[in-house]
Amino acid sequence: MGIHWHSGACAMSVSNYGRAVLLLGIGIVSGIALTIFGINESGWWQGEAKLEPGSHPFEADINEVRSFAYTTNVMMLTAQRSMAGGPLAVQVTYADNRAPQHCISSPELGGVLSSFAHSKVIKQIRPQEIKSKYPIILGHLEVKDAVIGEPITPWKLSINSDHSIVVVEKLSAAFEIDISPTTFKQLEAGCAQLAKR
């Protein structure tokens, strides 16, 4: 009986040791993963959370933009060109069966590209704040420029309840920008606002 008891105790000791080693291994691997992927102790994604107030979040040179796509829950606007600095061919389609629009706009898309290029970060915010403080989703923005192999991170755009503060989400980062909300009204108006402007 005594032998069996000692054998059982030994087995329990080995089992506990194994658990300790397993937990230690998990901790080490988790620490390495956090370091590699750039997540710090406060939960920020370091690689995307370093935009300081006053910095410009729009990554593209507006003269080199070849494709600009803005999508909402009711419409999609695309503006494209084949050469740098040229006019933009605009197409607008709607989810509610309205007739599509086609027009030619200025190289700066009626000033819209300049508005994005001159926008600045006001402050960084935590992504979990967005639903409560900026509950209205404006749309999604995707831009492609002439630089091959350097994709530009898409934006998700939201706004607060009184339509005064715009928020951008890029990957795991979120920040307020000082762009005018009327910029998005221009896009929503389509060719009525953008044609030959």
ABEGO torsion letter per residue (X at the ends): XAAAAAAAAAAAAAAAAAAAAAAAAAAAAAAAAAAAAGBBAAGBBAAAAABBBGBBABABBAAABABBBBBBAABBBBBBBABBGBBBBBBBBBAAGBBBBBBBBBAAGGGAAAAAAABBBABBBBAAAAAAABABBAEBBBBBBABBGBBBBBBBBBBBAAGABBBBBBEABBBBBABBAAAAAAAAAEAAAABGX
